[in-house]
């Protein structure tokens, strides 16, 4: 005869203030005073209550206590996504930096959507946090500057200049200059930028800055600027890098180098090059940006411009901690520069 179902067990109920008070023979108010370290409790009474707190394994509601003290210990991070290697590594660095400061990070994914960014800027759905680390992509600077929510915020990225908020930005002009200069110095003469974005002829700041650096490096190398080599992509993702490179090579078979907007675009481009029977770097050299972990393990390995995510996280959380501590000065700007890491995709 098969055994019947085992009797269900009722989960243990968490110990409450009332439980401790009844066990210790004191009022709930006395237990609360001990838990919150109220000074006006007799030493012998404090020790008695602590004994029962430990015996009953009472765990105070930390969030409730912090709210009464005006702090939750929570910091919201709002960024486009956590699936891309760059944003995933940045999130990990911010979690570590927050933990070192006794903070807990809550992550909200905006997908770069304007309405979601507006919700974040307005305080929803990241209420009950002490501060906000925000990576906006599409929200107009004027709207950021008029943000109504009073939660202290720090912005990361090239977007947000003039918003009035502390920012940790990336010198994308230098990134473009560094990548294209390296390609030109290795003998490349027809260098494409894969990843242009233009809506109504207005480029996002990160794109405009990288193109400015691209053109600067061409001038220094004595190479002509050809606007046809600024190849647009809808997003800086693998599949768009792949399809964009196919289209670029079909239109401009003379391209001998690609400066990709980021490493994902570069990976997609190298796949397209292999499909066409072109060798990297012998026929076409490729440089990416971000130096994500996969860049070190591809075939070939990818030359990329490394961004120190740990430094960015430390700077952002440091700025935010200052604001939480009462700093009321004008907006501050911290700039992170890139470092070229030469690998096989350019002959390294």
C-alpha positions as CSV (number, residue, x, y, z in Angstrom):
1,X,0.0,0.0,0.0
2,X,1.5,3.3,-1.0
3,X,2.4,5.7,1.7
4,X,0.1,8.6,2.1
5,X,1.3,12.2,1.7
6,X,3.6,13.4,4.5
7,X,1.9,15.9,6.8
8,X,2.6,19.4,5.8
9,X,4.6,21.6,8.1
10,X,3.6,25.1,9.0
11,X,6.6,27.4,8.4
12,X,7.9,28.9,11.6
13,X,6.5,32.4,12.3
14,X,9.1,35.1,12.6
15,X,9.6,36.3,16.2
16,X,7.9,39.6,16.9
17,X,8.4,42.4,19.4
18,X,5.4,41.2,21.2
19,X,6.9,37.7,21.6
20,X,10.1,39.1,23.1
21,X,8.1,41.4,25.4
22,X,5.9,38.6,26.7
23,X,8.9,36.3,27.3
24,X,10.8,39.0,29.1
25,X,7.9,40.2,31.1
26,X,8.2,43.8,29.8
27,X,6.3,46.2,27.6
28,X,6.6,46.2,23.8
29,X,7.8,49.8,24.2
30,X,10.7,48.7,26.3
31,X,11.8,46.1,23.8
32,X,11.5,48.7,21.0
33,X,13.7,51.1,23.0
34,X,16.4,48.4,23.4
35,X,16.3,47.4,19.7
36,X,16.6,51.1,18.7
37,X,19.4,51.7,21.3
38,X,17.4,54.2,23.2
39,X,19.5,55.7,26.0
40,X,16.8,55.8,28.7
41,X,16.8,52.1,29.5
42,X,18.2,50.7,32.8
43,X,21.3,48.6,32.1
44,X,19.9,45.5,33.9
45,X,16.7,45.8,31.9
46,X,18.6,46.2,28.6
47,X,20.6,43.0,29.3
48,X,17.5,41.1,30.2
49,X,15.8,42.1,26.9
50,X,18.9,41.4,24.9
51,X,19.0,37.9,26.4
52,X,15.5,37.1,25.2
53,X,16.1,38.7,21.8
54,X,19.0,36.3,21.3
55,X,17.2,33.3,22.8
56,X,14.1,33.8,20.5
57,X,16.3,34.8,17.5
58,X,14.4,38.0,17.1
59,X,15.5,39.9,13.9
60,X,14.4,43.6,13.8
61,X,12.8,44.9,10.7
62,X,15.8,46.9,9.4
63,X,14.0,48.6,6.6
64,X,11.3,49.9,9.0
65,X,13.9,51.2,11.4
66,X,15.9,52.8,8.7
67,X,12.8,54.5,7.3
68,X,12.2,56.0,10.7
69,X,15.7,57.3,10.7
70,X,15.4,58.8,7.2
71,X,17.5,56.2,5.4
72,X,16.8,52.8,3.8
73,X,20.4,51.9,2.8
74,X,19.0,51.3,-0.7
75,X,20.3,52.8,-4.0
76,X,18.6,52.4,-7.3
77,X,20.5,51.8,-10.5
78,X,18.6,52.5,-13.7
79,X,20.3,51.6,-16.9
80,X,19.3,50.5,-20.4
81,X,19.9,46.7,-19.9
82,X,21.9,44.2,-18.0
83,X,22.2,41.6,-20.8
84,X,25.0,43.4,-22.7
85,X,28.5,42.6,-21.5
86,X,29.3,46.2,-20.9
87,X,26.3,47.1,-18.8
88,X,26.4,43.7,-17.0
89,X,30.0,44.4,-16.0
90,X,29.2,47.9,-15.0
91,X,26.3,46.6,-12.8
92,X,28.6,44.1,-11.1
93,X,31.1,46.9,-10.4
94,X,28.4,49.1,-8.9
95,X,27.1,46.3,-6.7
96,X,30.6,45.8,-5.3
97,X,31.1,49.6,-4.8
98,X,27.7,49.9,-3.1
99,X,28.4,47.0,-0.8
100,X,31.7,48.5,0.3
101,X,29.7,51.6,1.4
102,X,27.1,49.6,3.3
103,X,24.5,50.2,0.5
104,X,22.3,47.7,-1.3
105,X,21.7,48.2,-5.0
106,X,18.3,47.8,-6.7
107,X,18.4,47.5,-10.5
108,X,15.8,48.9,-12.9
109,X,16.1,48.2,-16.6
110,X,14.8,51.0,-18.9
111,X,15.7,49.5,-22.3
112,X,16.6,53.0,-23.3
113,X,12.9,53.7,-23.6
114,X,12.0,57.4,-23.2
115,X,8.9,56.8,-21.1
116,X,10.7,54.4,-18.8
117,X,13.5,56.9,-18.3
118,X,10.9,59.5,-17.5
119,X,9.4,57.2,-14.9
120,X,12.8,56.7,-13.3
121,X,13.5,60.4,-13.3
122,X,10.1,61.0,-11.7
123,X,10.8,58.6,-8.8
124,X,8.8,55.6,-10.0
125,X,9.4,52.6,-9.8
126,X,12.5,53.3,-7.6
127,X,10.8,54.9,-4.6
128,X,12.0,54.3,-1.0
129,X,15.7,54.6,-2.1
130,X,18.3,57.0,-0.7
131,X,19.8,57.8,-4.1
132,X,19.8,57.0,-7.8
133,X,22.6,56.1,-10.2
134,X,21.1,56.8,-13.7
135,X,22.4,55.8,-17.1
136,X,20.0,57.8,-19.4
137,X,20.2,57.4,-23.2
138,X,17.1,59.2,-24.7
139,X,15.6,61.6,-22.1
140,X,16.2,65.2,-23.2
141,X,18.6,67.1,-21.0
142,X,16.0,69.8,-20.4
143,X,13.7,67.2,-18.8
144,X,16.5,65.9,-16.7
145,X,17.2,69.4,-15.5
146,X,13.6,69.8,-14.5
147,X,13.3,66.5,-12.7
148,X,10.8,66.9,-9.8
149,X,11.9,63.9,-7.6
150,X,14.2,65.2,-4.9
151,X,16.2,61.9,-4.5
152,X,19.9,62.6,-5.0
153,X,21.1,61.3,-8.4
154,X,24.3,60.8,-10.2
155,X,24.5,60.2,-14.0
156,X,26.9,57.9,-15.8
157,X,27.7,58.3,-19.4
158,X,28.0,60.9,-22.1
159,X,24.4,61.9,-21.9
160,X,23.2,64.6,-19.5
161,X,25.6,67.5,-19.9
162,X,23.9,70.6,-18.5
163,X,21.3,68.7,-16.5
164,X,22.7,70.1,-13.2
165,X,23.5,66.6,-11.8
166,X,26.8,65.1,-10.8
167,X,28.1,63.0,-13.7
168,X,30.7,60.4,-14.4
169,X,31.3,60.7,-18.1
170,X,33.6,59.0,-20.6
171,X,35.9,60.9,-22.9
172,X,34.4,59.5,-26.1
173,X,36.3,62.0,-28.3
174,X,39.5,60.5,-27.0
175,X,38.1,57.0,-27.6
176,X,37.5,57.7,-31.2
177,X,40.9,59.4,-31.6
178,X,42.7,56.5,-30.0
179,X,41.0,53.8,-32.0
180,X,41.4,55.4,-35.4
181,X,44.9,56.6,-34.7
182,X,45.9,53.1,-34.0
183,X,44.4,51.8,-37.3
184,X,46.1,54.6,-39.3
185,X,49.4,54.0,-37.7
186,X,49.2,50.4,-38.7
187,X,48.9,51.4,-42.3
188,X,45.1,51.4,-42.8
189,X,43.8,54.0,-45.2
190,X,40.1,53.4,-45.7
191,X,38.7,53.3,-42.1
192,X,35.0,53.0,-41.5
193,X,33.1,53.9,-38.4
194,X,30.5,51.2,-37.8
195,X,27.7,52.5,-35.5
196,X,26.6,56.0,-36.6
197,X,23.2,57.0,-35.3
198,X,21.4,60.1,-36.5
199,X,17.7,61.0,-35.9
200,X,16.6,64.1,-37.7
201,X,20.3,64.9,-38.3
202,X,21.0,65.1,-34.5
203,X,23.4,62.5,-33.2
204,X,23.3,61.3,-29.5
205,X,26.3,62.8,-27.6
206,X,28.2,59.5,-27.4
207,X,28.1,59.1,-31.2
208,X,28.9,62.7,-31.9
209,X,31.9,62.6,-29.7
210,X,33.3,59.3,-31.1
211,X,32.9,60.7,-34.6
212,X,34.7,63.9,-33.6
213,X,37.6,61.8,-32.4
214,X,37.4,59.7,-35.6
215,X,37.8,62.8,-37.7
216,X,40.5,64.3,-35.5
217,X,42.6,61.1,-36.0
218,X,42.1,61.1,-39.8
219,X,43.3,64.8,-40.0
220,X,46.4,63.9,-38.0
221,X,47.1,61.0,-40.3
222,X,46.6,63.1,-43.4
223,X,43.6,60.9,-44.5
224,X,40.5,62.4,-46.1
225,X,37.2,62.3,-44.3
226,X,34.5,60.4,-46.3
227,X,31.0,60.7,-44.8
228,X,30.0,57.5,-46.7
229,X,32.3,55.6,-44.2
230,X,30.1,56.7,-41.3
231,X,27.9,53.6,-41.4
232,X,24.6,53.8,-39.4
233,X,23.3,51.1,-37.1
234,X,19.9,51.1,-35.4
235,X,21.5,49.7,-32.2
236,X,24.9,48.8,-31.0
237,X,24.2,45.0,-30.8
238,X,25.7,41.9,-32.3
239,X,23.2,41.3,-35.0
240,X,23.3,44.9,-36.1
241,X,27.1,44.9,-36.2
242,X,26.8,41.7,-38.4
243,X,24.2,43.1,-40.8
244,X,25.7,46.5,-40.9
245,X,29.1,45.2,-41.8
246,X,27.7,43.1,-44.6
247,X,26.0,46.2,-46.0
248,X,29.1,48.3,-45.6
249,X,31.4,45.8,-47.3
250,X,28.9,45.4,-50.2
251,X,28.9,49.2,-50.7
252,X,32.5,49.8,-50.0
253,X,34.7,46.8,-50.7
254,X,37.8,49.0,-50.4
255,X,37.4,49.3,-46.6
256,X,40.5,48.0,-44.9
257,X,39.7,48.8,-41.3
258,X,36.6,49.1,-39.1
259,X,36.4,51.2,-35.9
260,X,33.3,49.7,-34.2
261,X,31.1,51.6,-31.8
262,X,31.5,48.9,-29.2
263,X,32.8,45.4,-28.8
264,X,29.4,43.8,-29.6
265,X,29.4,45.6,-33.0
266,X,33.0,44.5,-33.6
267,X,32.1,40.8,-32.9
268,X,29.2,41.0,-35.4
269,X,31.4,42.7,-38.0
270,X,34.2,40.0,-37.7
271,X,31.6,37.3,-38.3
272,X,30.5,39.1,-41.4
273,X,34.1,39.4,-42.6
274,X,34.7,35.7,-42.1
275,X,31.6,34.9,-44.2
276,X,33.0,37.0,-47.0
277,X,36.3,35.2,-46.9
278,X,38.1,38.2,-45.6
279,X,40.9,37.8,-43.0
280,X,41.2,39.7,-39.8
281,X,43.5,41.6,-39.6
282,X,45.3,40.9,-43.0
283,X,42.4,42.2,-45.1
284,X,40.4,44.2,-42.7
285,X,41.5,45.3,-39.2
286,X,38.9,45.8,-36.4
287,X,38.9,47.9,-33.2
288,X,36.2,47.8,-30.6
289,X,35.3,49.8,-27.5
290,X,34.7,48.6,-23.9
291,X,37.1,45.7,-23.7
292,X,34.5,43.3,-22.4
293,X,35.7,39.9,-21.2
294,X,34.9,38.1,-24.5
295,X,37.4,40.4,-26.3
296,X,40.2,38.3,-24.8
297,X,38.9,34.9,-26.0
298,X,37.6,35.4,-29.5
299,X,39.2,34.1,-32.6
300,X,40.9,36.4,-33.4
301,X,41.1,38.2,-30.1
302,X,39.8,41.7,-30.3
303,X,41.8,44.9,-30.0
304,X,39.6,47.2,-27.9
305,X,39.7,50.4,-25.8
306,X,39.3,49.4,-22.2
307,X,37.0,51.4,-19.8
308,X,37.6,50.9,-16.1
309,X,34.1,50.0,-14.8
310,X,35.4,49.7,-11.2
311,X,36.7,53.3,-11.4
312,X,33.4,54.5,-12.8
313,X,31.5,52.8,-10.1
314,X,33.7,54.1,-7.3
315,X,33.4,57.7,-8.6
316,X,29.6,57.5,-9.0
317,X,29.0,56.0,-5.6
318,X,31.5,58.5,-4.1
319,X,29.6,61.5,-5.6
320,X,26.3,60.0,-4.4
321,X,27.6,59.4,-0.9
322,X,28.7,63.1,-0.7
323,X,25.2,64.2,-1.6
324,X,23.7,61.9,1.0
325,X,26.0,63.3,3.6
326,X,24.7,66.8,2.9
327,X,26.9,68.2,0.1
328,X,25.0,71.0,-1.7
329,X,27.6,72.4,-4.1
330,X,27.3,72.8,-7.8
331,X,27.2,69.8,-10.2
332,X,30.5,67.9,-10.5
333,X,32.0,66.2,-13.4
334,X,34.4,63.2,-13.3
335,X,35.8,62.0,-16.6
336,X,37.1,58.4,-17.3
337,X,39.5,57.9,-20.2
338,X,40.1,54.7,-22.1
339,X,43.2,52.5,-22.6
340,X,44.0,50.8,-25.9
341,X,44.5,47.0,-25.5
342,X,46.1,45.7,-28.7
343,X,45.3,42.1,-29.7
344,X,45.1,40.0,-32.9
345,X,42.3,41.8,-34.7
346,X,44.8,44.6,-35.6
347,X,47.9,42.4,-35.8
348,X,48.9,42.6,-32.1
